[in-house]
Amino acid sequence: MAYLAADLTIPPLDADARAAAADRQSQLTKPPGSLGRLETMAADIAAMQSTAEPTVDPAVVVTMAADHGVAAEGVSAYPQSITAAMVRNFQDGGAAVNALCDADGIENVVVDMGVAGETPDDIVDHAIADGTANIAERPAMTRTQAHEAIAAGRSVVTDHTAARIVGLGEMGIGNTTPSAAITALLTDRSVDEVTGHGTGIDEETRARKADVIERAIETTDPDPTDPVDVLRSVGGFEIGGLVGVALEAASRRMPVVVDGVIAGAAALLAAEIDPRVADYLLGSHASAEPGHEAQLDALGLDPCFDYGMRLGEGTGAAVAIGVYRAACAVHTEMSTFAEAGLNVE
């Protein structure tokens, strides 16, 4: 899919850096393997960043917001106006992602990708349109708009090149519907299998949501071998933006922490565009949304934790970055036996 960006090159993981990290781990003042996955996390990040001394600082969570025409089908427990209201809440610092980013020393970048309502003047504005079209009736966007969304996500990363890790976050009433559609198309799972309760809808509404997704796939007829066509047909502007974030971050050796099911849909698309993206993805939580398990399986990712979270916004990514920070800190700040003057032979 090089036509997306001729200048985009995603480097291979650095095997030498991984080996050096593994060697250091074997010499730290602890029994080998006693810190479990924290050890392999540090080595994974070392390979991504091409250094034996990995770090996640500074860290950024990008929260992209957009509206969805499919909300008119009654697929959410909340009205579409909540999207714009939550963007204002993000900017005021009153959302869960704000609290979690503050707790972990993470910068939260809020981006308007296409909110159908007034948003604060001081947020990053890449709005493409006032929400997507209703995918139950016609494609979500044009192919040109799909490319614009991806390009916007890339530009957000180029504006934060000092970051050493980036988390994917989002907000958009109705956006678990396009995410489930994308997941079904790219994982060969049934629509019903990957369609969850989103904002807390009841089972009757969930069944209607699955029917809407089936209708959307039939109506828009996306080509599952063409990820941009999938985005065009059943995606969202914020999903396309996160695709661009993942692509650009991977090209700059920045690890990408995948949040929940919407971020997971973006990660699937990015990995379809360039499979090398998958090397730079890190898991966060195991979302309560059923499609997330299918996404993680397809991407080969293990979650850091399972706290029953399903909020989105980048909340899981923010918590996970704290875990990855701990893994890197142990790796770089612990003494080796030689440094501590301990002879274990």
VMD Tcl script that draws the C-alpha trace (Angstrom):
set ca {
  {0.00 0.00 0.00}
  {2.89 2.33 -0.70}
  {0.54 4.68 -2.58}
  {-0.60 6.00 0.78}
  {2.69 7.72 1.47}
  {5.76 7.30 -0.69}
  {7.86 8.80 2.11}
  {6.68 6.31 4.76}
  {9.24 3.65 5.64}
  {8.79 1.47 8.69}
  {12.15 0.03 9.82}
  {12.58 -3.55 11.03}
  {12.97 -4.17 14.72}
  {16.57 -3.92 15.94}
  {17.64 -7.46 16.80}
  {20.97 -6.26 18.22}
  {19.24 -3.88 20.63}
  {16.92 -6.67 21.74}
  {19.89 -8.99 22.34}
  {21.72 -6.31 24.31}
  {18.62 -5.70 26.41}
  {18.19 -9.42 27.05}
  {21.86 -9.67 28.05}
  {21.47 -6.82 30.53}
  {18.35 -8.45 31.97}
  {20.33 -11.62 32.61}
  {22.84 -9.64 34.69}
  {20.44 -7.60 36.85}
  {20.34 -8.21 40.60}
  {17.43 -10.63 40.58}
  {16.82 -14.24 39.61}
  {16.43 -14.53 35.82}
  {12.79 -14.21 34.76}
  {11.64 -13.15 38.23}
  {9.99 -9.98 36.90}
  {8.11 -11.93 34.26}
  {6.63 -9.90 31.43}
  {8.25 -6.69 32.65}
  {11.51 -8.13 31.36}
  {10.20 -8.99 27.91}
  {8.36 -5.67 27.67}
  {11.64 -3.80 28.13}
  {13.36 -5.93 25.49}
  {10.47 -5.40 23.07}
  {10.64 -1.63 23.49}
  {14.43 -1.73 23.12}
  {14.03 -3.44 19.75}
  {11.42 -0.90 18.66}
  {13.49 2.11 19.74}
  {16.81 0.63 18.56}
  {18.51 1.16 21.91}
  {19.63 -1.01 24.81}
  {18.24 1.66 27.17}
  {14.54 1.99 26.32}
  {12.32 4.71 27.77}
  {8.72 5.81 27.37}
  {9.34 9.43 28.32}
  {8.03 11.71 27.09}
  {4.74 9.87 26.52}
  {1.66 11.02 24.59}
  {-1.91 9.74 24.36}
  {-3.71 11.04 21.28}
  {-7.50 11.23 21.77}
  {-9.22 11.73 18.42}
  {-12.90 12.64 18.26}
  {-15.50 12.45 15.50}
  {-19.18 11.81 14.99}
  {-20.91 9.04 13.07}
  {-24.05 9.22 10.95}
  {-24.94 5.69 12.00}
  {-25.85 7.06 15.44}
  {-29.21 7.88 13.84}
  {-29.93 4.13 13.84}
  {-30.17 4.09 17.65}
  {-27.01 2.05 18.21}
  {-25.88 3.98 21.30}
  {-27.32 4.71 24.72}
  {-26.32 8.37 24.35}
  {-27.25 11.13 21.88}
  {-24.72 12.31 19.31}
  {-24.38 15.67 21.06}
  {-22.35 13.94 23.79}
  {-19.34 13.78 21.45}
  {-18.87 17.56 21.33}
  {-19.66 17.83 25.05}
  {-17.01 15.27 25.90}
  {-14.43 17.04 23.73}
  {-15.05 20.16 25.78}
  {-14.67 18.05 28.92}
  {-11.34 16.69 27.65}
  {-10.08 20.19 27.05}
  {-11.25 21.27 30.51}
  {-9.36 18.35 32.06}
  {-12.46 16.69 33.48}
  {-12.46 13.31 31.74}
  {-11.10 9.95 32.86}
  {-8.30 10.08 30.31}
  {-7.21 13.45 31.70}
  {-6.99 12.08 35.23}
  {-5.11 8.97 34.16}
  {-2.68 10.89 31.96}
  {-2.04 13.37 34.77}
  {-1.42 10.50 37.19}
  {1.16 8.95 34.87}
  {2.82 12.13 33.58}
  {1.48 11.71 30.04}
  {0.58 14.48 27.62}
  {-2.98 14.14 26.29}
  {-3.46 15.55 22.79}
  {-7.13 16.05 21.84}
  {-7.93 16.22 18.12}
  {-11.20 17.15 16.39}
  {-11.34 14.85 13.36}
  {-14.97 15.59 12.50}
  {-17.23 16.45 15.43}
  {-20.78 17.52 14.59}
  {-20.87 20.44 16.99}
  {-18.82 23.29 18.35}
  {-15.49 22.33 19.88}
  {-12.96 24.51 21.75}
  {-10.78 26.76 19.63}
  {-7.59 25.59 21.31}
  {-7.75 21.89 20.46}
  {-6.01 20.41 17.45}
  {-8.38 20.87 14.50}
  {-8.25 18.35 11.67}
  {-12.02 18.21 11.18}
  {-12.86 16.68 7.82}
  {-16.64 16.99 7.99}
  {-19.40 17.16 10.60}
  {-19.32 13.42 11.12}
  {-19.47 10.56 8.65}
  {-22.47 9.50 6.59}
  {-24.84 6.83 7.92}
  {-23.13 3.58 6.89}
  {-26.45 1.76 6.92}
  {-27.38 3.87 3.89}
  {-24.14 4.74 2.08}
  {-20.35 4.76 2.53}
  {-19.03 6.61 5.57}
  {-16.78 8.91 3.54}
  {-15.07 9.34 0.20}
  {-11.75 7.71 -0.54}
  {-10.19 11.19 -0.57}
  {-11.53 11.82 2.93}
  {-10.12 8.47 4.09}
  {-6.69 9.53 2.88}
  {-7.13 12.96 4.52}
  {-7.92 11.31 7.85}
  {-4.81 9.13 7.67}
  {-2.67 12.12 6.68}
  {-4.05 14.13 9.60}
  {-3.05 11.39 12.03}
  {0.44 11.32 10.60}
  {0.76 15.09 11.04}
  {-0.16 14.85 14.73}
  {2.82 12.56 15.25}
  {5.15 14.81 13.27}
  {4.13 17.60 15.65}
  {5.23 15.44 18.62}
  {8.48 13.92 17.45}
  {10.04 14.12 20.92}
  {7.61 11.47 22.17}
  {9.08 8.02 22.84}
  {5.71 6.25 22.99}
  {2.19 7.09 21.81}
  {-1.17 5.76 22.98}
  {-4.25 5.57 20.75}
  {-7.46 7.07 22.15}
  {-10.80 8.19 20.73}
  {-14.26 9.58 21.37}
  {-17.34 9.38 19.17}
  {-20.91 8.37 19.93}
  {-21.75 5.30 17.86}
  {-18.15 4.43 17.03}
  {-18.23 0.86 18.31}
  {-20.54 0.18 15.35}
  {-18.01 0.98 12.59}
  {-15.31 -0.65 14.72}
  {-17.27 -3.90 14.83}
  {-17.82 -3.70 11.07}
  {-14.09 -3.23 10.45}
  {-13.25 -6.06 12.85}
  {-15.66 -8.48 11.19}
  {-14.28 -7.65 7.76}
  {-10.60 -7.96 8.71}
  {-10.70 -10.93 11.11}
  {-13.20 -13.22 9.37}
  {-15.33 -13.25 12.51}
  {-19.11 -12.96 12.30}
  {-20.72 -9.58 12.92}
  {-22.67 -10.95 15.86}
  {-19.49 -12.35 17.41}
  {-17.70 -8.98 17.44}
  {-20.65 -6.70 18.26}
  {-20.84 -5.66 21.90}
  {-22.91 -3.45 24.17}
  {-20.85 -0.29 23.61}
  {-22.11 2.47 25.88}
  {-24.24 0.02 27.85}
  {-27.13 -0.78 25.49}
  {-29.46 -3.66 26.31}
  {-29.46 -6.95 24.44}
  {-32.35 -5.95 22.17}
  {-30.46 -2.85 21.07}
  {-27.27 -4.86 20.64}
  {-29.09 -7.21 18.28}
  {-30.39 -4.23 16.30}
  {-26.85 -2.84 16.21}
  {-25.58 -6.10 14.73}
  {-28.34 -5.95 12.12}
  {-27.32 -2.37 11.25}
  {-23.72 -3.51 10.78}
  {-24.81 -6.38 8.52}
  {-26.87 -3.92 6.49}
  {-23.95 -1.48 6.32}
  {-21.57 -4.12 4.99}
  {-24.11 -5.23 2.40}
  {-24.95 -1.66 1.36}
  {-21.40 -0.29 1.13}
  {-19.82 -3.54 -0.14}
  {-16.24 -2.87 1.05}
  {-13.29 -4.79 -0.38}
  {-11.73 -6.51 2.67}
  {-8.41 -6.80 0.83}
  {-8.23 -2.99 0.54}
  {-8.00 -1.40 4.01}
  {-8.60 2.11 2.67}
  {-11.81 0.90 1.02}
  {-12.87 -0.64 4.34}
  {-12.22 2.70 6.07}
  {-14.08 4.57 3.31}
  {-17.05 2.24 3.47}
  {-17.68 1.61 7.15}
  {-15.08 3.59 9.11}
  {-14.84 6.87 10.95}
  {-12.70 9.97 10.72}
  {-11.16 9.37 14.14}
  {-10.44 5.76 13.21}
  {-8.66 6.91 10.05}
  {-6.74 9.46 12.08}
  {-5.52 6.77 14.46}
  {-4.43 4.69 11.47}
  {-2.19 7.60 10.50}
  {-0.87 7.95 14.05}
  {0.10 4.27 14.11}
  {1.76 4.39 10.69}
  {3.78 7.54 11.36}
  {4.77 6.50 14.89}
  {6.03 3.12 13.66}
  {8.08 4.85 10.96}
  {9.76 6.86 13.75}
  {10.38 3.83 15.98}
  {7.77 4.98 18.50}
  {5.94 2.12 20.25}
  {2.17 2.40 19.77}
  {-0.09 1.40 22.67}
  {-3.45 0.13 21.44}
  {-6.38 1.09 23.67}
  {-9.78 -0.60 23.29}
  {-11.96 -1.83 20.46}
  {-12.01 1.40 18.42}
  {-8.24 1.84 18.63}
  {-7.99 -1.87 17.86}
  {-9.97 -1.37 14.65}
  {-7.55 1.38 13.65}
  {-4.59 -0.88 14.45}
  {-6.06 -3.62 12.25}
  {-6.38 -1.20 9.34}
  {-2.85 0.14 9.85}
  {-1.42 -3.38 9.91}
  {-3.30 -4.19 6.71}
  {-1.83 -1.11 5.06}
  {1.69 -2.03 6.20}
  {2.18 -5.29 8.13}
  {5.40 -3.89 9.67}
  {3.21 -1.69 11.88}
  {2.36 -4.76 13.94}
  {5.97 -4.94 15.18}
  {5.48 -1.58 16.93}
  {2.14 -2.29 18.61}
  {1.81 -2.87 22.35}
  {-1.28 -4.08 24.15}
  {-3.03 -2.26 26.97}
  {-6.18 -3.64 28.58}
  {-8.40 -6.53 27.60}
  {-11.57 -4.64 26.70}
  {-14.93 -5.99 27.75}
  {-16.07 -5.46 24.13}
  {-16.07 -8.88 22.40}
  {-14.46 -7.60 19.21}
  {-11.31 -6.66 21.10}
  {-10.29 -10.27 21.66}
  {-10.58 -10.91 17.92}
  {-8.43 -7.83 17.24}
  {-5.73 -8.82 19.71}
  {-5.62 -12.33 18.27}
  {-5.28 -10.98 14.72}
  {-2.54 -8.55 15.75}
  {-0.67 -11.04 17.95}
  {-0.95 -8.78 21.01}
  {-1.19 -9.67 24.68}
  {-3.00 -7.26 27.00}
  {-1.17 -5.85 30.02}
  {-4.16 -6.23 32.29}
  {-7.84 -7.08 32.45}
  {-9.79 -4.66 34.63}
  {-13.11 -4.94 32.77}
  {-12.55 -1.53 31.15}
  {-14.49 -0.39 28.05}
  {-14.52 3.40 28.23}
  {-12.18 4.30 25.40}
  {-10.69 7.82 25.29}
  {-7.21 6.27 25.62}
  {-7.78 5.32 29.27}
  {-6.42 1.80 28.91}
  {-3.42 3.09 26.97}
  {-2.68 5.62 29.72}
  {-2.67 2.93 32.41}
  {-0.56 0.63 30.24}
  {2.05 3.32 29.60}
  {2.60 3.37 33.36}
  {3.33 -0.38 33.20}
  {5.70 0.07 30.26}
  {7.42 2.91 32.13}
  {7.94 0.56 35.08}
  {9.38 -2.10 32.78}
  {11.87 0.36 31.28}
  {12.77 1.79 34.70}
  {13.59 -1.63 36.12}
  {15.65 -2.39 33.04}
  {17.71 0.81 33.05}
  {17.88 1.71 36.76}
  {18.55 -1.62 38.46}
  {22.16 -2.50 39.08}
  {23.82 -5.48 37.50}
  {25.57 -7.91 39.81}
  {28.92 -6.46 38.68}
  {27.79 -2.89 39.28}
  {26.61 -3.83 42.76}
  {29.87 -5.63 43.51}
  {28.08 -8.96 43.98}
  {29.78 -12.18 42.99}
  {27.21 -14.91 42.35}
  {29.59 -17.44 40.83}
}
mol new
graphics top color blue
foreach p $ca { graphics top sphere $p radius 0.5 }
foreach p [lrange $ca 0 end-1] q [lrange $ca 1 end] { graphics top cylinder $p $q radius 0.2 }
display resetview
